[in-house]
Amino acid sequence: MKLPLLGVLVLACCLPGCVIDTSSRSENSGRRVGRETLEQLQPGRSQEFVLALLGDPNTRSSAGEKTEIWKWEYRSREHHDGSLIFVLDSHKTTEVRSTTYVLFEDGKLAKAWQD
């Protein structure tokens, strides 16, 4: 017979010396570009406008004589740990990544997208 998780927790709380411990932590790095911000990146905008809106990119790559691609990377990690001494131990990590790209031709924004 298998006990549901709630039953295990209730049973474990009744045991002498049983300790429940939980912790969470978040890690964020890079620049997250939201949908509304991405929509402001219209063709014809200057590099100065993009820098003012998004800040410095992680990388700038040449894609031809007068063509550049700028890239902003974002990563968010959530760590959740929980333990019920002698009964249950749980670890969960959730990660979200996004990358925003801006293509410039002759110093003007030609295209912006995310993956």
C-alpha positions in Angstrom: 0.0 0.0 0.0 1.4 3.4 -1.0 0.8 6.4 1.2 0.1 9.8 -0.4 2.7 12.5 0.2 0.5 14.3 2.7 0.1 11.1 4.7 3.8 10.6 4.8 4.3 14.2 6.0 1.7 13.8 8.7 3.2 10.5 9.8 6.7 11.9 9.8 5.8 14.9 11.9 4.6 12.5 14.6 8.0 10.7 14.8 10.3 11.8 17.6 13.4 13.6 16.5 12.0 14.3 13.0 13.0 17.7 11.6 11.5 19.5 8.6 13.8 21.8 6.7 13.1 23.8 3.5 15.1 26.4 1.6 14.9 28.3 -1.7 17.3 30.5 -3.5 17.3 32.3 -6.9 20.2 33.2 -9.2 19.7 35.7 -12.1 22.3 36.8 -14.6 22.3 38.9 -17.7 19.7 41.2 -19.1 16.1 39.9 -19.4 14.3 41.6 -22.3 10.5 41.5 -22.0 8.0 41.4 -24.8 7.1 45.1 -24.5 10.8 46.1 -24.7 11.4 43.9 -27.7 8.4 45.6 -29.5 10.2 49.0 -29.2 13.1 47.6 -31.3 11.7 48.7 -34.7 13.7 48.7 -37.9 15.6 52.0 -38.5 16.4 52.7 -34.9 20.0 53.7 -34.1 22.6 51.7 -32.2 22.5 54.5 -29.6 18.8 54.0 -29.1 19.3 50.2 -28.6 22.2 50.8 -26.1 20.0 53.3 -24.1 17.1 50.8 -24.1 19.0 47.5 -23.4 22.4 48.5 -22.1 25.6 46.9 -23.3 25.2 43.5 -25.1 27.1 40.4 -24.0 28.6 40.0 -27.4 28.9 42.0 -30.7 29.7 40.0 -33.8 30.5 41.1 -37.3 28.3 39.4 -39.9 29.7 41.2 -42.9 31.3 44.4 -44.0 28.5 46.7 -42.6 26.5 44.2 -40.6 26.6 43.4 -36.9 24.7 41.2 -34.5 24.4 42.1 -30.8 23.3 39.5 -28.3 21.9 39.8 -24.7 21.7 36.6 -22.7 19.6 36.0 -19.6 19.5 33.1 -17.2 17.3 32.6 -14.1 17.7 29.5 -11.8 15.4 28.7 -8.9 16.7 26.1 -6.4 14.3 24.5 -3.9 15.4 22.0 -1.3 13.3 20.3 1.3 14.0 17.5 3.7 12.1 15.5 6.3 14.8 13.8 8.2 14.8 10.0 8.0 11.9 10.1 5.5 12.1 12.4 2.5 14.7 14.5 0.7 13.8 16.7 -2.2 15.8 18.9 -4.6 14.4 20.8 -7.5 16.1 23.3 -9.9 14.2 25.2 -12.5 16.1 27.1 -15.1 14.9 29.7 -17.6 17.1 31.0 -20.4 16.5 33.6 -23.1 18.6 35.3 -25.7 17.8 38.5 -27.5 19.5 39.3 -30.8 19.6 42.6 -32.7 20.8 42.8 -36.3 22.3 46.1 -37.5 22.9 46.9 -41.2 24.8 50.2 -41.9 24.4 51.2 -38.2 20.6 50.9 -38.2 18.5 48.2 -36.7 17.3 45.8 -39.3 15.7 43.0 -37.2 15.3 42.0 -33.5 14.3 38.6 -32.2 14.5 36.2 -29.2 14.9 32.5 -28.9 
